[in-house]
Amino acid sequence: MTHYIEHLSFGRDYPGIVNPLDGTDVAAQQASTMFQRFVKAVPRVYMKVDGEVVGTKPFSVTRHEKIANGLLGDQGLPGVFVLYELLPMVVKLTEKHRHFALNTCEDSPPQGDQGVPEP
């Protein structure tokens, strides 16, 4: 059994988001393999500096696979299973631009004075 996951996401993408299952390409080494993907998603609100609000749910994945042929007392069916849990909390990210002032000072003597003391 083989499988390919081109893209999996929960909500819209925003800058810096990583979808850990994107591009997953797996080939089973033995027949009757059970692939399990345990996904934990955290609701996230991303507030852009222009006022646009993007709701998304980035997630983490735990991968597990086993032979499910039933001959050795193993439970389960061969296949690809994605089990997901939506965590009961919300993370809010706010994009901000910071302004700063830069003060410079010159390290040279005032005009007319060469910094040499008179005798």
TORRO-651665 format. One record per residue (C-alpha): residue number from 1; x, y, z; residue in one letter. Coordinates in steps of 0.1 Angstrom, whole numbers, m for minus. Example, Ala and Ser with C-alpha at 12.3 -4.5 7.8 and 13.67 -1.06 7.14 Angstrom:
# TORRO-651665
i;xx;yy;zz;aa
1;123;m45;78;A;
2;137;m11;71;S;
END
This chain:
# TORRO-651665
i;xx;yy;zz;aa
1;0;0;0;M;
2;12;35;m8;T;
3;m2;69;m2;H;
4;6;105;m11;Y;
5;m8;135;8;I;
6;m3;166;m14;E;
7;m18;191;10;H;
8;m37;190;43;L;
9;m48;221;62;S;
10;m75;233;85;F;
11;m83;269;75;G;
12;m64;295;55;R;
13;m26;297;53;D;
14;m8;327;67;Y;
15;29;337;66;P;
16;51;311;83;G;
17;26;284;87;I;
18;39;248;82;V;
19;15;220;73;N;
20;35;189;84;P;
21;17;164;62;L;
22;22;183;29;D;
23;41;163;4;G;
24;40;131;24;T;
25;48;101;2;D;
26;49;67;18;V;
27;53;32;4;A;
28;45;2;27;A;
29;74;m22;31;Q;
30;49;m51;37;Q;
31;13;m57;27;A;
32;m15;m51;52;S;
33;1;m21;68;T;
34;m20;2;89;M;
35;m9;39;88;F;
36;m22;61;115;Q;
37;m17;99;117;R;
38;m28;115;150;F;
39;m33;152;144;V;
40;m37;179;171;K;
41;m50;212;158;A;
42;m50;245;177;V;
43;m74;272;165;P;
44;m54;304;157;R;
45;m65;339;148;V;
46;m39;359;128;Y;
47;m45;396;127;M;
48;m26;413;100;K;
49;m13;449;102;V;
50;m39;460;76;D;
51;m68;448;97;G;
52;m75;416;79;E;
53;m83;387;102;V;
54;m73;351;92;V;
55;m87;321;110;G;
56;m67;289;107;T;
57;m58;258;127;K;
58;m21;248;125;P;
59;m15;213;136;F;
60;11;188;148;S;
61;13;151;137;V;
62;23;119;154;T;
63;29;91;129;R;
64;24;54;137;H;
65;24;23;115;E;
66;20;m14;120;K;
67;13;m46;103;I;
68;m24;m54;106;A;
69;m27;m89;91;N;
70;m46;m105;120;G;
71;m23;m135;121;L;
72;m3;m124;150;L;
73;m32;m111;171;G;
74;m28;m76;159;D;
75;m60;m55;158;Q;
76;m69;m31;130;G;
77;m74;m29;93;L;
78;m49;m20;66;P;
79;m52;15;54;G;
80;m45;52;60;V;
81;m63;67;90;F;
82;m61;104;100;V;
83;m75;109;135;L;
84;m77;145;146;Y;
85;m84;164;178;E;
86;m93;201;180;L;
87;m78;216;211;L;
88;m101;238;232;P;
89;m81;270;232;M;
90;m74;298;208;V;
91;m40;315;200;V;
92;m41;351;188;K;
93;m12;365;168;L;
94;m11;402;160;T;
95;12;416;133;E;
96;26;449;143;K;
97;52;473;128;H;
98;75;489;152;R;
99;91;523;146;H;
100;123;534;162;F;
101;145;565;162;A;
102;182;563;158;L;
103;202;590;175;N;
104;237;595;162;T;
105;265;614;177;C;
106;296;626;160;E;
107;329;617;176;D;
108;350;646;162;S;
109;360;679;178;P;
110;340;711;170;P;
111;353;731;140;Q;
112;382;754;148;G;
113;394;732;176;D;
114;417;704;165;Q;
115;416;688;199;G;
116;453;697;206;V;
117;457;715;239;P;
118;476;748;238;E;
119;508;750;258;P;
END
